[in-house]
């Protein structure tokens, strides 16, 4: 993608924290069809403009100090993008944009690239995936095909490369010692020539990328990949950090999670809150499926010295809800960043050999079976949360899918605009189920609250209520 030119008008805005700018896309975005332009302009008839405006504001607000999507949108209520039609496509005129996205009158290049990645993916998803009907989204294979197409269109699926992508998950609201540790792990991964993929936000999503840049620089690796995967519902609370050099916007959290496990060759999980627990449950729900038993997938839970209690609580929750076999899905390594990287490197060899023997692609894991219940979008309403089947008689991989939905709803109630408004209107979500299953769930959530892992700032008000 070629760089866009950015010009700032001479006249200042009324608020020094806001900026007006003109952005002219070039390169892969210079040729837009009239239908694509119409979709973006059509805000009055349910077009894509409102979605594009909100995602663009989230990208421009990268580095902000709040993860409250509603507060961000309220603060920049006057932000607007005028889409000016040109003979060759469009020109963007930004009004009342966050000043932090600019340096000396020019947009930060990383943010600039992300702004057009949002445009690219929103147009592609709604044009090629949803409207043309070429993908059957009611079937597991169709959903996987949709994820593949979005990633391919974003340029993330590089051909003829060996397995080297480590997905890093963890909290956006973490302490300084945990953040520094994520950088150390990223550094060790970079020294070994491994690339990093995260949810692209702050905290444990930014730290590994930052560390990997130094490791790559020392090894004179100039093609380091810092892949960010996000979705419209979370992008405001976790805007892409500027280190991300390959960004993709997936339609929803389920397709985002599938993208992680399809393009990643190993996963490192750092301490986090409800969102990290959601990711862990999604992953073990896949690995516990009997059809994936033979497939190697290295997974490490890690943190700095002092995080032993955190991982003990997570491990106790997983075993207490899903059974002893779940421990075969991961290894816990505390305070040893080099061993984490070595474990990932050893795992890459097993993944490469398995893919080679099975004739599966290195850049997209087609053979991994993802249960349909993990692929189906979950809309966290009060009725849906209360209706989750949290019962011990369910098979472990199916129970993991239900628990994943519970945490998805808590994430929505914590930071997503729609979830925040539902909690304001109707009170906390209620979770019903077997008492012996809800006890470890309640204990884990209570530990997240005590450790201030639910919110970046402010006093946390639980958006959930456990009802045995």
N, C-alpha and C positions, 0 to 999 in steps of 0.2 A: 504494500500500500504506500503510495507516494504521500508526501507531507502536504498538509493543507496550509494555505496562507491565512494569517490572522492579522487583522488591522484594528486598532482601537481608535475610536473617534477622539478628537481633541477635547471636546467638552466633557467635564467630569459629571458623574451621576450625583444625585442628592445625597446618597449614602456612600461614604468612602469604601465600605465593604462590598459594594456592588459595582459591576463593570458592564458596559455595553461593548459588544464586539461584532465584527463581521468575519465569518469563516467560510472559505471557499474550498469545498472538497475537490480533490484531484485523484488521479490514478484510478483504482478499481471502482471508485464511486462517481467518476465523472459522467458515466453513462447510466442514467436512470430512465426507465420507460415512463411514458405519460401516466400509465395506470399506477405505477409506484408513487409518483409525485402526487397524484390525486388521493391515494390512500393516506399519505401523510398530511395533506391539506384538509382532509375531510373530518374535521373535529366535530362538526355539528351533527353528523349522521353516524356517529359511532365508529369513526375511522381510527387510524393508528396514532394520530397526533397526541392525544392525552397520554398514551403509554410512552411514546417517544419523549415527550416533554419531561415526564417524571423520571424516566431512566437517565436522561441526559443531565438533569439537575443532580441526581445522585452521583454521577460520574464527576461532575464539576465540583461537588462538595467533598471530594476525596480528602481525607485528613481531618475531617470535622470531629468535634469532641462529643457528639451525641449519637446514639444508635436508635433513637426514637424517630421512626419514619414520619410520623405525624408532625412532630415538632420541626423536622427539617422542611417538610412541605409548607407548614404554616409560616415558618420564618422567611421562606423565599416565595411567598404567595404571588408576588408580582413578577417572578421570573417568567420569561416567555421566549419562545423561538419563533421568529417569523421565517417561514420557508418561502423563499422567493424563487419563482419558476424562471429558469433560464432555457435557452434553446438547447443546451447540452445537458440539462439536469436541474440542479438546484444550487442556491446559495443560502447559507444560514446566517440569520441576524439574531444575535443573542441580546436580550435585554435584562438588566438587573441580575446578571450572573455572579456567582461567588467570586470575589476578587482573589481568593487563594489559588484559583486555577491559572493565574497569570503571573508572569515575572517581567518587570520592566516593559509592560505593554504588549507582551506576547504570551499566548497560551503555552503552558508547559507541554512539551512534546508528547510525553506519555499520556497525559490527560486528553490531549488532542486526538491521539490515535484511538483511545478508548471511546471517545465521543462518536467517532465514525464506525467503530466496531458495533456499538449499540444500534446505529442506523442500519448497518449491513444485516445484522442478525434479526432485528424486528421485521424488516421487509422480507427476508428470506423465509422466516418461520411462518408468517401469516400468508405469504404468497405461494410458496412452494410446498410447505408441509400441510397447512390447514385448508386453504381455499381450493387448490387444484385437485384435491382428493387422490393424489397419487400414492399416498401412504395410508394404510389401514390402521388407525390408532386404537381400534378396539381389540386388536390381537397383539400378543407379546412380540411376535416377529416384526410387526408393523411399527411398534413403538421403538424397538431397537433400531430399525431402519431409519426412523425419523432422527434419532440421536446421532446416528452415523452421518446422515446428510448435513445436519447443522454443523457438526465438527469438521466435516470435509469442506464445506463451504467457507468456514472460518480459517482454513489452511492449517488446521492442527494435526491432520493425519499425514505425517511425512512418510513417504515410501522408502523402502530399503534402509531402515534404521534398526539397530539392535535394541532390545529392551533396555531402557535407561530412565524411565519416568517414575519418580517417587511422588506419590500423592501425599500431601501433608494436611492433616486435619487438626483442629484445635480451636480454642476459644478466641473470640475477638476481644473479650474483656478479661485480661490476665495481668498479673503483677510483673514488675520489672525483672525479677530473677527468672521467671518462667519465659519471658520474652527473650532475654539474653540467651537462655539455653536453646531456644528454637533457632537462634542465629548460629550457635555453635554446631548444632546438628546439620543445618544447611551448609555450613562451611565444610564439614567433613564429607557431606554428599558431593559438594562441588569439587573437592580435591580428588574424588574418585571418578570424576567425569559423569556423574549422574545429574539429571535435570529434575526440576521441581514443578509440581502442579498443586495449586491450593484453591481455596474458595475466593482468593484474590483480595480479601479485605485486610483489615488491620490485625494486630496481635499475632497469634500463631499462624496466620495466613501470610503475613508480611515477613516475619522473622526468618523463616527458612530461605525465602528468596533472597533476602539481604545477605545472609551468610553465604549462600551459594554463589553470589556474584564475586565475592572475594576468593573463594576456592577456585572458581573458573578462571579468574584473572591470574592467580598464581600458576595455574597450569597452562596459561596462555590459550584457554578455550574461548574463542570469540563468538561461538554459535550457541552459547548457553540459552536454554529455553526456560522461561518463567511463565507458566501457563496458568491463567485464571479462568475459573468457571463460575458463573453466577446465574441468577434468574431474577425476573422483574420484582418478585415479592420481597426479596431480601437485599437487593442492590442498594437501596437507600440506607439501610442500617449497616451494611458492610460494603461501602463503595470500593471499587478496584484501586489498589495502591499503584503508584506510578512505576514500580519495578516490573509489573506485569508487561511482558512484550508480546504475548499472544492471549487474546481475550475472546471468550465466547459466551453469549447469552443464551441459555436454554429456556424453553417455554415455562417450566415449573420445577419445583424442588425434586420431584421424582425423576425427571429426565436429567436434571443436573447430577443427581447421585449416580444414575446409570452411566453418565458420561465419565465420571470419576473412575468407576471400577472397570469400564471398558478400555480406557486409554492408559490407565495406570498399570505398572508392572509390580508394584509393591506399595504398601500404605504405612505411613508413620502417623501415629495419633498422639498429640500433646494434650495436656489437661485443658478442659473447657467446661462449658455448661450444657444447657439443654440441647443446643444445636449439635454439639459434639456427641452427646449421647444418642441423638437421632442418627447420626452418621454411623456410629459403632453398631447400633441395632440393625441398620440397613445392611451393613457389611456382614455381620455374623448371621443374619437371616439368609443371606446368599450362601455363605460358606457351610452352614449347617444343612443345607439342602442335600439330600443323598446323591443327587445327580452331579454335584460339584466335588464330591469327595476326593477324586483322583487329581484334581487340578491344583497345582502349586500356586499359592498366593501369599507371599510373605507379608506379615502384619506385625508391627511393633508398637506397643504402648510405652511411651517414655515421658520423662520429665526430669527436672533437676533434683539434686538431693533435697529432701524435704517433701517430695511429692509422693512418697511411699504410701501415706495414709489415703491420699486421693485415689491412687490406683487400687489399693486394697478395697476401698469402698465400691469402685466400679466393678472390680472382679467379683466381689461378694454379691453385688446386684445381678450380674450376668449369670453366675452359677445358681443363685437363689431363684431366678426366674426361668432360666433356660436349661439348667442341668450341668453336670460336671463336664460333659463333652465339649462345651463351648470353649474350655481352656485350650483345646487343641487348635483353635483358630487364631491364636495370637501368642506373642511372647512379650513379657514385661521386662524392660531394661531401664533402670533408674540411674541417672547421673553419669552415664558413659556414652557420650555422643559419638565417639569413634566406633564403639561396638555396634551402635545403631546403624551406622553407615556400612560397616562390614556385613551385618546381617542382611541389609538390603542388597548389597553386592552379591552375596552368596545366593540370595533368593532370585536375583536376575538370571543367574546361570541355570537354575532349575526351570524358571519360566521359559527361557530361550529354548532349552532342550525339549520341554513339553510342547511348545508351540511348533517347533521344527518337526517333531515326530507326528504331531496331529495335523500338520499342514494348515495351521491357523495363522492369521496375520499377526505380525509383531506390533502393528500400530493400532489395532482394535481387536479386543477379545470377543470374538464371535461365539466361541464355544461355551463361555460361562453362562449357565442358566440362571436367569433372574425370574423368580416366581411372579406371576401376574399380579398378585396382591401387593407386591412391592413396586410395581410399575404404575398402578392406577392412581391418578391424582386424588389426593385427599383434601377436601375443603373443610377446615376445622370450624364447624359451627357448634353451638351448645348441644344440639341433638346428636350430631355425629360423634362428638367427644364422649357423651354419656353412653352412646351405643357401642363403644369399642368392646370387643370380646376378650377381656382380660381374665382368662380362665386357665387353670393349670392343666386341664385335660387336652389342650390344643397341642399339636406337634410343635417342637421347638422352633422350627423355621417359620411356621405360621404365627406363633405367639410373638416372635421377634418382629414380624411385620405389624402386628397390632400395637405393640409397645412403641415401635417407630412412629406410628401415627399419633400416639399420645404425646410424644416429645415434639412432633411437628406442630401440633396444636399449641403446646406451651411456647414454642418459639414464636408462633404467630401472635399469641397473646402478649408476649414480651416486647416485640420490636416491630412487627408488621402493622401497617396502617389499618388494614381491614380488621385484623385481630384485636388491635387496641380499641377500636370503636365498638366491636362486639362486647368486649369486657366492660367498657363504659356503660353500654346500654343495658346489659343483662347480667352483669356480675361475672364471677369467675366460672371457668369451665369446671364441670364435675366429671371425675373419673370413677367408674364403678367396676367392681370385679371381686375376685376371690381375695379374702383378707390376707392369706399367706403369700399372695403374689403382690398385693398392694403395699405390704409392710416394707419390703426392700425398695420398692419404687419411691415410697414416701421418704425413706431414709436417705436415698440418693439425692432427691430433690432438695431436702432440707440441708444436706451438706453443701449443695451448690449455692443455696441462699446464704448460709453462714460464711462461705468463702467469697461472697460477692462476685459470683460467676454469671449472674443472670443479666446484669445491666452494666453499661460503661460508667454511668454516673447516676447520682440520686438514690433515694431510698427505694428499695424494691418492694412492690406490692404484688404478692402472688396472684397470678392469673388463673390459678387452678385450685380445686378442692378435692381431696381424696375422700371417697365415700365407700367404705367397705360394706 
